[in-house]
Amino acid sequence: MKNTILLITLFVLFHNNAYSSECNKWQYSNLTILKEKIIEEDQENDVKILKGVNIHSIWNEPTKSGVWINNKKLGGNINSDLKTYFKISSISNIKLVNSIGEKGWEPFSIDYKVISEREEKYYYHFKRCS
């Protein structure tokens, strides 16, 4: 997994360095995704059972922001649920990143952190020429 993230990061950095000289003014944005696993522990059989995953999403760009858990809007000035705003059928990292790319944003930095056995966090930083 780490090798895949490293390769993606290197590709993005190489690709964006070639494009950077063509723009006089950049805009920046970020997407943070926290995946929180809902795990039930079966003490009798000494196993853990994954019951679901809550996805916390935070999107910030120069004039718009939104905070969602799963598809439900919690805050920000974007007045729609997550799937409607990003025009996606289901919530996944790749669908969100592709949707953001369709709006002209290019990723230039990606970070992934395992916070605990139940939580992992993804940070995506984007830029676009304005």
Summary of the structure (lengths in Angstrom):
residues: 130
radius of gyration: 17.0
end to end distance: 33.6
largest distance: 63.0
contacts: 337
relative contact order: 0.23
helix: 26%
strand: 47%
